[in-house]
Amino acid sequence: MREAAFVKQNKEKWIAFEKALSLGSNTDPDSLVDGYIQLTNDLAYAQTYYDQSKTLLYLNSLASQAHQKIYKNKKESGNRIIDFWLREFPLFFKQYHSTLGIAFLIFLVASAIGSISALNDSSFVRLILGDAYVNETLNNIANGEPTAIYKSGSEIGTFLGITINNIRVAFLAFAFGVITSIGTAYILFSNGVMLGAFITFFYTKGVFFEANKQIWLHGTIEISVIIIAGCAGLIMGNSILFPKTFSRRVSFMKGAKDGLKVVVSTIPFFIIAGFIEGFITRYSNMPNWLAFSIIGTSLFLILFYYILYPIKVNRSYERQIH
């Protein structure tokens, strides 16, 4: 059977099942299970005859959502919270990898704009970062400690203050999605411009290496997770702009729920970033090998949990249902 005929034959059934999933507790459990069995049969057929097609991607995503919905009340052998981070979230997040890519691209372009602007206009950094911060940093550079600002305040106070502020920024990036993806894109863009200008400022002062060695100790996780929070906002914003087969209200409710789940996943990482900034970044005289080991480990942690691990969990899940 040609793919177009296969889709035409089953489209209404899939749409009905997708809407049934969105209704949650209002749907008869037996009907949901029957629909899930039919869906997995269609998924197996698509894997056999339409490999790498959009139909297969759609059915995979729908089957993943259905599995979580059907088995969410199943008694867990371990801790429910641990199961969320180790299985439920990675299984769920794989479908939003492309959205994460868009969030990263927005941030990257904004950082490039901030960097180019700072290179061509010396007053741009003051406009973005403020005179007080720039003047203090210039004094620190003159004293041979470009990142001395990270030594101010107590370790615990810095840890708590930075962690709370980062979580606030993350929820702000998510919340702005309520005015469509444009709101979240603005938050990502403004933070990207700020980072580009900030990093370039140290380059123009000849302390690029020394500054970046310290900044990215905590910044690797901090910046990465802000982008991931931006992904959460785009998920909610896109649900308003592109409701697909749902009504706009139902699509928004689903997008808000999915986006919130992504934001919640970032909280442990913001705590880690806050701990590093509060207790580790202040030691600017640490050996280069130690600093770059921390940076490398932080980058691997983010890439593994949000990119590689979801792919691995989804492949394992697909083998289980077949």
VOTOR-245411 format. One record per residue (C-alpha): residue number from 0; y, z, x. Coordinates in steps of 0.5 Angstrom, whole numbers, plus 500, padded with zeros to 3 digits. Layout:
N
NUM_Y_Z_X
...
END
This chain:
322
0_500_500_500
1_507_498_503
2_512_504_504
3_517_502_499
4_511_502_493
5_509_509_496
6_516_512_495
7_517_508_488
8_510_511_486
9_511_518_488
10_519_519_488
11_520_522_481
12_514_527_483
13_517_529_489
14_524_530_486
15_521_534_481
16_518_539_486
17_524_539_490
18_528_542_484
19_522_546_482
20_523_549_489
21_530_551_488
22_529_554_482
23_525_560_486
24_523_565_481
25_524_561_475
26_518_557_477
27_511_558_475
28_507_560_481
29_501_556_479
30_505_549_478
31_508_550_485
32_502_551_488
33_499_545_485
34_505_541_487
35_504_543_494
36_497_541_494
37_499_534_491
38_505_534_496
39_500_535_502
40_496_530_500
41_502_525_500
42_504_528_507
43_497_526_510
44_497_519_507
45_504_518_510
46_502_521_517
47_496_516_517
48_500_509_514
49_508_511_515
50_508_514_522
51_515_515_524
52_518_513_518
53_524_517_514
54_519_518_508
55_514_522_513
56_520_526_515
57_522_528_508
58_515_530_506
59_515_534_512
60_521_538_511
61_519_539_504
62_512_541_505
63_515_546_510
64_520_549_505
65_515_549_500
66_510_553_505
67_515_558_506
68_517_559_498
69_510_560_496
70_508_565_502
71_514_569_502
72_511_574_498
73_504_574_502
74_503_581_505
75_505_580_512
76_500_583_518
77_506_585_522
78_513_587_521
79_517_582_517
80_523_582_521
81_519_580_527
82_516_575_523
83_523_572_521
84_525_571_528
85_518_569_531
86_515_564_525
87_520_563_519
88_526_561_522
89_523_557_528
90_519_553_522
91_526_553_518
92_531_551_523
93_527_544_526
94_530_540_520
95_537_542_522
96_536_539_529
97_541_533_528
98_546_538_525
99_546_542_531
100_547_536_535
101_553_534_531
102_556_541_532
103_555_540_540
104_558_533_540
105_564_536_536
106_565_542_541
107_564_537_547
108_569_532_545
109_574_538_544
110_573_541_550
111_574_534_554
112_580_534_550
113_582_541_552
114_581_539_559
115_584_533_560
116_591_536_556
117_591_542_561
118_590_537_567
119_596_532_565
120_601_538_562
121_601_545_565
122_604_548_559
123_598_546_555
124_594_552_557
125_600_557_556
126_600_554_549
127_593_555_548
128_592_561_551
129_598_565_551
130_603_567_556
131_601_574_557
132_594_572_558
133_596_566_563
134_601_571_567
135_595_576_568
136_590_571_570
137_595_568_575
138_596_575_578
139_589_576_579
140_588_570_582
141_594_571_587
142_590_578_588
143_583_574_590
144_580_576_583
145_581_571_578
146_576_574_573
147_579_581_574
148_580_581_567
149_573_582_565
150_573_589_569
151_578_592_564
152_576_597_559
153_570_601_559
154_563_598_559
155_561_601_553
156_568_599_549
157_568_592_552
158_560_591_550
159_562_593_543
160_569_590_542
161_566_583_545
162_560_583_541
163_563_585_534
164_569_579_536
165_563_574_537
166_560_576_531
167_566_575_527
168_568_568_530
169_561_566_528
170_561_568_521
171_568_565_521
172_565_558_523
173_560_559_518
174_565_561_512
175_570_555_513
176_564_551_511
177_566_553_504
178_571_548_504
179_566_543_506
180_564_541_514
181_572_539_515
182_573_547_516
183_567_548_520
184_569_542_525
185_576_545_525
186_573_552_528
187_569_548_533
188_574_543_535
189_579_549_536
190_574_553_540
191_572_547_544
192_579_545_546
193_581_553_548
194_574_553_553
195_576_546_556
196_583_548_557
197_581_555_560
198_576_552_565
199_581_547_567
200_586_552_568
201_582_555_574
202_580_548_577
203_588_547_578
204_589_553_581
205_583_552_586
206_578_558_584
207_574_553_579
208_567_556_583
209_569_563_583
210_571_563_576
211_565_559_573
212_560_564_576
213_563_570_572
214_565_566_566
215_558_563_565
216_554_569_566
217_556_571_558
218_559_565_556
219_552_561_557
220_550_565_551
221_556_566_547
222_559_559_547
223_552_556_545
224_551_561_539
225_558_559_537
226_556_552_537
227_550_554_533
228_554_558_528
229_558_552_527
230_551_548_525
231_551_553_520
232_557_552_517
233_556_544_517
234_550_546_513
235_553_549_508
236_559_544_508
237_554_538_508
238_551_541_502
239_557_540_498
240_559_533_501
241_552_530_500
242_548_534_495
243_542_529_495
244_538_530_489
245_541_536_487
246_547_538_483
247_553_540_487
248_552_547_485
249_545_548_487
250_546_544_493
251_551_549_495
252_547_555_494
253_541_552_498
254_546_550_503
255_550_557_503
256_543_560_504
257_540_556_509
258_547_557_513
259_547_564_513
260_540_564_515
261_542_561_521
262_548_565_522
263_543_571_522
264_539_569_527
265_545_569_532
266_546_576_532
267_541_578_537
268_544_573_542
269_551_575_541
270_549_582_542
271_546_580_549
272_552_576_551
273_556_582_549
274_552_586_554
275_552_582_559
276_560_581_559
277_561_589_558
278_556_591_564
279_554_585_568
280_560_580_568
281_565_585_571
282_561_585_578
283_564_579_581
284_561_581_588
285_554_579_586
286_550_574_590
287_551_567_588
288_543_567_587
289_543_573_582
290_549_570_578
291_546_563_577
292_539_566_575
293_542_570_570
294_546_563_567
295_539_559_568
296_535_564_564
297_541_565_559
298_541_557_558
299_533_557_558
300_533_562_552
301_538_558_548
302_534_552_549
303_527_555_548
304_529_559_542
305_533_553_538
306_530_547_541
307_523_547_544
308_520_553_540
309_522_550_533
310_518_544_535
311_512_548_537
312_512_552_531
313_512_546_527
314_507_542_530
315_502_548_530
316_504_549_522
317_503_541_521
318_496_542_524
319_494_548_520
320_496_544_513
321_491_539_515
END
